[in-house]
Amino acid sequence: MATVPSEVSDYLGAVTTRVRDVFGDHVVGVYTTGSLALGDYRPGRSDIDLMAVVDGSPSLDRRRQLVRQLDHHELACPASGLEFVVYPLTTVERPTVAAGYLLNLNTGPALPPVTSFDPGDGAAFWYPIDRAITQQSGASLYGSPAEQLFAKLPFDDLLGVVIASVAAHRDLKETDLLDNAVLNGCRAAAFCRTGRWLPKRSAARLIAAEEEAFRPLITAALDSFARPRAEARPLPRADVRAFLARVRDRVEGAAAADGPA
């Protein structure tokens, strides 16, 4: 795992300890995903994205106990927020695009709070993407290496969930960070181009070199992304939607070509 600020490292250790205290011998591992896994964590901007894997299905009371212990008011998150998912071993050890979680928790100073014990809540596509990032690049905070534990999803299966993620980003909301929507689009396009998950900034530079018409928008998104969330720069919504439509065309083209292009 790339070097992170000491307060983040301490927080990762505290989360791991609380997961093990609550679930005991059921804990198989705790892993990074997102920017932490891809070596692109940015203080003042990035979330802390983690997942735990457990053997069996800990009781709802135990899962609620963990929610209380990880709540930002109980354990202060030093980042924009914590996005934390608990999976049963049966979900991660097979190649599935199902959400398949036991707990989905968002908490922190800049994240709307979310607590879900039902994998049928909301869109499912974020979860296989995060698991794929962890399988490729995640660091083990506890347990065996992620690449050994997590099943690798076939490229074609991942393309389907990537298409769904791009479509979701096109449905822009007033509270959405537009620079993040652009850079997530770049990461999706870069995955179709290379077959690998790249850090957002690396993906943006790759796609900017290939998409001359959208290069100014991507450059502006990178400039905004370099700033704290509260200082994010405005981007033209129509241009963001047009870029994401272009990304969707690229992803669907990769699907038709049956492999990275």
N, C-alpha and C positions, 0 to 999 in steps of 0.2 A: 504494500500500500504506500502511495506517495506520502511525503511528509505533510502533516497537518498541524495546525496550532495546538499547543499543549492542552488548552481547555477542551478542544474537540477530542483529543486522544483520551483525556481523563473521562470525558462523557461517554465515549465508546466503551471504556472499561466499566463504568458504572451501569450502563444499560445491560451489558453482558452479565454482570454480577447479579442484577435483579432478575433477569430472565432465568438464570440458573437457580437462584434462590426460590423462585416461585414454582418452576417446573421440575426442578431436581433432576433425577436420572432420565427423565423423558427428553431432555435437551440433547439433540444430535449435533447442532452447530449454530453459530451466529455469524452472519456474513454481511459485508458491505455490498451495496449496489449503487447505481446512479453515479454522480460525480465523484464520490469517494472511491468507487471501484475503478473508474476510468482515469483517475489521477488529475481531475479537473476541478477539485473543490475550491470554491472562492469564498473567503470570509465576507460576510455582509450580503451575500447573494445566494449561496447554495443552501439547499436543505441537507440534512443528514438522513441518508436513505439506508435502512438496515432491514434485514430479515432474519428470522430464526426458524429452525427446522426442529420439529419434535417427533418423537416416536409415539404413535397412538394419538388419542384425542383428549388432552387435558380437559377437565370439567369446565363448565361455563364460569363457575365461581372462581376457579384458578385464573382463567383468562381475565375476568373482571378485576381480580386482585392485581394482575400485572398492569392493566390499564391505569389503575389508581397509582401504582408505583412509578409509572413512566410519565404521568401527567406533568406538563410543564411547571405547574405550581408546586409539584412535589419534587421533581428533579429538573432543574432549570436547563433548558436547551440552549447551548451557546451559539446556535445557528438560527436561520430563519424559521426552522421547525424540524421536527422529527417525523419522517414517514417510515412506519414500522409495520411489518407484516409477519405473522406467524403462519407457517405452512406445516401440514403433516408430511411425514416422510413419503407417504404414498403419492403426494402431488409432485414432489421434486425429483423422485427417482425414475419417473417415466416421462416421455416427451408428450406433454399435453399443453393445449392453449387455454384450458379452463382457468378461471380465477383460483379456485381450489384452496382458499385460505381458511384458517381458523379464527384469525383476528386481523383486522386492518385498522391501524391507529394513526391519526395525524394529530400532533400537538406541538405547540410552540408559539413564540411571540408574533409570527407573521403568517401563520397557517390557520385557516378555518378548522376548528376541531372536528374530527371524524372518529367515530368508534363503530365498527361493524363486526358482527360475528357471522354474518350471512354472506357467502361468496356470490349470491345472486343479486346483491345490492350493486347497482351502478354498472358501468362498463367494465368488461373483463379484460380488455386488451392490454392494459398497463401491466398486469401481473406477469404474463409470459415474457413480455419484453424485459422487465426487471430481472426475472429469473435467468433469461438468456445473457444479460449483461453480467450477472453474478457468475454464471457458468464460465463465461469467457475470461473475466477479469477480477472477480470479487476476491477480497481478502478474507481469510478466516480469522475471526476474533476468538473463536472457540470451535473445536471440532476439526474434522478432516478437511483437506483442500476442497474448495468449491467445485473444481473441475472433475473431481472424483465422485462427488455426491450428487451433483445436479445433472440430469439427463440433458443431452444436447438436442435442441429442437431442430427438425429439418428446415432448411432455408425456405422451402415453399410454404410451410406452415407459418413461419414467422412473417412472410410477406403479407399474409391475410390479416394478421393483427396490426402490422405496420400501416396497411391501407386504412384500417379502422381508426388508428390513432391520428393519422393525417386528417381524416374526415372530421374527427372531433375537434382538432385544433382550428379547422376552418370555421367552426361554429363559435366565433369569438364573443366573449362576454366582456362587460364593462370592466370587470376586475382582473381580466387576464393580462399578464405581462406579454406584450406583443413581441419584444425581442426574444423571449423564451419560445414563443410559438414559431418564430422564424428559425431559430437555432435547432429546435426539435425537428422541424421540417428538414433542415440540412442533415441532421443525424440520420433521419429516415432515408433520405436520398443517398447518403454516403454508405449506409448499410447495403442498399441495393447495388451500389457501385462496387463495393469491396467485399461484401459478405462478412464484415466485421463491424462491431459497435465502436465508434470513435468518440473521443471527447467532443463536446459541442463546438468548441472553438476550432479544433482541427477539422471537423466535418464542415464547418462553415467556410473555412479557407479552401477546402477541396471543391465544394460546390460553387463558390464564388468564381473560381477559375473556369468552371465549365458553363456557368449561366450568366453570360455577359449582361443580359437585359436586367437581371435581378441583382447584379453586383453592388450597386449603390445601396439597395435595401439591406443586403446581407452585411455590408460594411457598417451601415448605421446600427444594425442590430448588435454587431460585435462591440461597437462603441458604447451602446447603452448597457450591454451585458457586463461591461467592465466596471460599472457603477453600482453602488448599493441599490437595493430594490426601490427605496424611497426616492431615488434620484434617476430612475429609469427614464430614458428619453421617449417622447411620443413618436410613433411610426404611423404612416398612412394605412388605415385599416384596409382600404381597397387594394393596396399593393400587397399587403400581407396575405389577403385572401387569394389574390392572383398567383402569388408565389406558391402557396400551399396547393392550389389547383395544379400548378406545374409539377410539384413534388408528387402529387397523386398520379399524374400521368407517367412519371418516371417509375414509380413503384409498380403500377399496373403493367408498364412495359417490361420490367424485370420479370414479373410473374408470367407474362406471355412468352418471354425468352427462356424461361425455365432455368434461371441461374443468374448470378451477379453479372452485370454488364459493364 
